Amino acid sequence: MVMGKKTVGVKKRLAKFLKANRRPPLWVTLKTKRRVVTSPARRFWRHNKLKV
């Protein structure tokens, strides 16, 4: 998977998925009294593959 062989649209989508793969900020966890701890968009690269 070389990035030079990908189109610009695929790269933009991959960057979007990469940004979404972060944990929610700490202030969200504090504000919701630990009700929100994980993000539904989280994924591990070995378990879930993207359909880009």
Backbone bond lengths (Angstrom), bond angles and torsions (degrees), N, CA, C in turn:
res aa  C-N    CA-C-N  psi(-1)  N-CA   C-N-CA  omega(-1)  CA-C   N-CA-C  phi
1 M - - - 1.457 - - 1.530 109.29 -
2 V 1.297 115.08 84.36 1.451 120.69 179.77 1.527 108.30 -91.90
3 M 1.330 116.49 134.50 1.458 119.92 -176.28 1.534 112.00 -69.13
4 G 1.323 117.79 -23.03 1.453 119.95 179.67 1.524 113.31 -68.17
5 K 1.322 117.06 -21.25 1.465 120.86 -179.22 1.516 112.91 -92.01
6 K 1.335 117.63 -1.74 1.459 120.63 -178.70 1.515 111.01 -93.85
7 T 1.321 116.20 150.34 1.457 120.09 177.02 1.522 109.64 -79.15
8 V 1.314 115.75 167.94 1.459 120.87 -177.28 1.533 110.69 -65.22
9 G 1.332 117.09 -37.86 1.455 120.07 -179.83 1.512 112.67 -63.73
10 V 1.337 116.72 -40.03 1.462 120.80 179.27 1.520 109.61 -66.93
11 K 1.329 117.40 -39.89 1.458 121.23 179.17 1.520 111.28 -64.04
12 K 1.341 115.99 -39.52 1.467 119.39 178.79 1.524 111.00 -66.13
13 R 1.328 116.52 -39.39 1.462 119.58 178.45 1.524 111.22 -67.27
14 L 1.332 116.57 -39.49 1.458 119.72 177.63 1.524 111.01 -64.15
15 A 1.334 117.31 -38.74 1.462 120.95 178.03 1.525 110.47 -65.68
16 K 1.331 117.07 -37.07 1.464 121.11 178.05 1.528 110.45 -64.56
17 F 1.346 116.95 -43.86 1.455 120.48 178.18 1.524 110.96 -65.65
18 L 1.322 116.50 -34.56 1.465 120.14 179.74 1.526 110.82 -66.85
19 K 1.345 116.50 -39.92 1.457 120.11 178.79 1.525 111.24 -69.26
20 A 1.333 116.76 -33.06 1.464 120.46 -179.39 1.526 112.10 -76.86
21 N 1.312 117.43 -12.58 1.464 120.98 -174.77 1.529 112.02 -88.02
22 R 1.307 117.66 24.71 1.449 121.15 178.41 1.525 109.93 -102.99
23 R 1.317 115.62 160.42 1.462 120.17 176.59 1.524 109.57 -73.88
24 P 1.327 118.40 157.52 1.467 119.47 175.89 1.525 110.12 -67.70
25 P 1.326 117.91 152.89 1.464 119.79 -178.66 1.532 111.55 -63.15
26 L 1.325 114.87 157.45 1.459 119.47 -177.02 1.521 112.19 -65.21
27 W 1.333 116.33 -32.43 1.466 117.87 -177.79 1.523 111.11 -65.60
28 V 1.347 117.74 -27.50 1.470 120.68 176.94 1.526 109.68 -68.15
29 T 1.339 115.88 -42.34 1.460 120.10 178.51 1.524 110.74 -62.76
30 L 1.322 116.97 -41.24 1.462 120.59 179.95 1.523 111.43 -69.12
31 K 1.325 116.48 -40.76 1.461 120.20 -176.76 1.522 111.52 -67.79
32 T 1.336 117.82 -34.56 1.461 120.94 -177.95 1.529 111.76 -94.10
33 K 1.325 117.23 11.31 1.474 122.31 179.95 1.526 111.53 53.84
34 R 1.316 115.74 47.52 1.472 125.60 176.97 1.513 114.11 64.58
35 R 1.323 117.00 18.48 1.465 119.37 174.39 1.528 109.56 -73.25
36 V 1.326 116.49 -38.26 1.462 121.76 177.04 1.527 107.19 -102.07
37 V 1.318 117.10 107.74 1.461 121.22 179.24 1.523 110.20 -116.70
38 T 1.334 116.51 -41.08 1.455 119.60 -178.51 1.524 110.13 -111.26
39 S 1.306 115.14 161.43 1.458 121.44 178.59 1.527 108.70 -103.62
40 P 1.347 118.31 138.24 1.467 119.19 179.33 1.527 112.89 -69.41
41 A 1.329 117.62 -16.23 1.463 120.51 -179.13 1.522 112.72 -89.16
42 R 1.335 117.94 -0.29 1.454 119.95 -179.02 1.519 110.74 -67.54
43 R 1.338 115.73 142.38 1.455 119.61 177.30 1.511 108.69 -153.32
44 F 1.323 115.67 149.96 1.460 122.41 177.46 1.520 107.23 -103.62
45 W 1.300 117.41 135.70 1.465 121.49 -170.42 1.516 112.92 -63.64
46 R 1.334 118.10 -23.61 1.454 119.45 179.52 1.519 112.14 -85.08
47 H 1.332 117.53 -29.31 1.471 120.76 -173.20 1.531 112.45 -87.95
48 N 1.327 117.51 -48.58 1.465 120.72 -175.15 1.524 109.15 -117.30
49 K 1.304 116.95 124.56 1.459 121.43 178.02 1.526 109.79 -96.02
50 L 1.329 115.78 148.51 1.458 121.65 -178.96 1.518 109.94 -86.19
51 K 1.316 115.50 147.34 1.460 120.99 171.22 1.521 107.09 -103.92
52 V 1.329 115.41 83.39 1.472 120.46 -175.19 1.501 110.65 -86.68
